[in-house]
Amino acid sequence: MNVSTSHQHKKDLHGPYNFVLITVSTSRYLKYGSVTIPEAAEDVSGQVMRDIVVKNGHCVLQYILINDDSNSIKNAVRSAIDMGADIIVSSGGTGLTSQDVTIESIAPMFDKEIPGFGELFRYKSIEEIGTSVILSRAVAGVIKNRAIFCLPGSPNAVSLALENIIVPEAGHIVKHIQE
């Protein structure tokens, strides 16, 4: 597909779209509990996610703070789907420790995986973090005609993913998964 055809294909796919933002952090959850805004949990990454989504004209249906627990993660995703999210973005719980279970909890729920997201995220991250990019387990997929992106918990990671990949492709992704 040439560039002009690609731009035509994406024309009029700018939304607005409904996002649900999930922060997975046991330490924040134990300290702040179930809060509804990232500022109430001193969640810089959550604030970055919300600010980018809103700045680009989309709606944040809900912000959810949960602990690194498989059932909590699955329930948050199901809740986001039930409330009508077009796109779900989780931040945190993607590391290599035994407590990091976001991907193990969400990936089995995928109807389809979007492998290009993780590949592109790591490619774009290499300039910033170098070979540490191999530790990034960022993934994306589709669950019940909803796109879900699992991001590392750092503010730089969520900014890079949302600004450079997710928001620019949101309409294109939503169009295809709802066909």
N, C-alpha and C positions, 0 to 999 in steps of 0.2 A: 504494500500500500504506500503510495507516495505521500509526501507531506501535505499537499493540498487536499488530497482525498481523505487523509486522516483528520484534518481540521474540519472538513465538511461533515464527516461522520460524527464528530463530537459537537457539532453546532447545536446550540440550544439545549445543552445538557448541563446547565449551571445550577440547577436546583431552584430554591433552597432544599436541602436534605436534612432529615432528622438524625441527629447523632446522640448516642448514649456513651458517656465516658466512664470508664471503670478504672480505678486505681487499686492495685493489688499490693498491699503492704501490711504485714502483720504488726510491725512496730507502730505505724500510724494508727491502725485500727484499734490496737490495745490502748493507745494514749488518748484518742479522740472519739472512738466509737463510730456509729453510723451518722455521718454528717452529710449535708446536701450540697455544700459548696466547698471547693478545694481550699479556700482561704481558712476555713474553720479547722482544717487539719494541717495547716502550713505545708500544703502540697503544691510545690512549685511546678512540678510536671503537670499536675491536674489543671493549674491555672494557665499554663502555656497551651495545653490542649484546648481548653475552653476558649481562650482568647483567639487562637488561630481559627477555630471553627466559626465563632461569632463574627470575627473580622471579615471573613469571607462570605458572609451573608447566610450562613446555615443556622439551624436551631439546635441547641443542646436541650434535649428532652429531660435528661437527668444526669447527674454526677453521682457515682456510687463509690464508696470507699469500703473495701472488704479485706479480710485477712487472707493469707496464703493457705487456703483450705479448698480442696477440690470441690466439695459440695457448695461452698459459698460462691466459688467462681462460676460453676455451672448454673446455679440459681440466678446469679446476676445476669448472665447471658440470656437465660430463658426470660427473665423479667424484661430485659431490653427488647427482646423480640416481641413479647406480648404488648409492650407499650408503643410499638410501631416504629422502632428505630430502623432507618435505612442502612445506617452504618454504625457499628459498634467498635470502639477503640479501647483496648485495655493497655494499661501501662504498669509494668512491674511484674515480678514473679517469673521472669524469663531466664534467670541466671542458671548456674550449674550446681548450686547447693541443693541438698536434699529437700529443703523447705520450698524451693522454687518449683511450683507445680502448675503454673498458668497454662503452659503449652500442653502438658500431659492431660490437663482437664478439658481444654477447649478443642484441641486438634481432633480427638475422636468424635466430636460432635459435628465436624465438617461434613457437609454433603459433597462439597468439592473444595480442593485446596487451590490456592492462588500462589504457586511457587515463585513466580516472577517477582512478587513483592519482596520476599526475603532476600532474593538474589540482588535486586536493585538496591534495597536498603543497605546491604553489606557493601556493595560496590560504592555507593555514595558516602558511606561511613569511613571508608579506608583512608581518605585524606585527613580526616579528623583524628582517628584513633589508631591508625596503622594496623599492624598485624593482630592487635587485640580484637579486630573485627571477627575473628574466628569464634569468639565467645558469644557472639550475638545470635540468639535463637529467635529473632523476629520472624513471625509467620502470619499468613492471612488465609482466609477461606470464606466459604459461603455456608450459612446455616439457615434453612427455611427462607430462602430468597433475601437474606440479609448478609451484607459484607461484614466481616469481623477481622480486625487487625490487632495482633498481639505485639506490643512494643516493649523494649527495655524501659526501665523506669527513670532514666536520666532526662532532665529537661532538654538537653541537646538532641537526644535520640527522638523524643516526641516531636520536637520542632522540625528536625530534618524530615521525618516520615510524613508529618501532616503538611508542611509547607511545600515539599518537593515531590511528594508521591500521592498521598491519599486525597487531599483537597483538589489538586489539579485533575485527578482521574475519577473523582467521585461520581460525576454524572455518567461517565462512560461505563463505570462498573455497575452502578445501579440499573442503568438501562439494560445491560446484558443479563444481569441475574434475575430481572423481573420479566424477561421475555418468555 
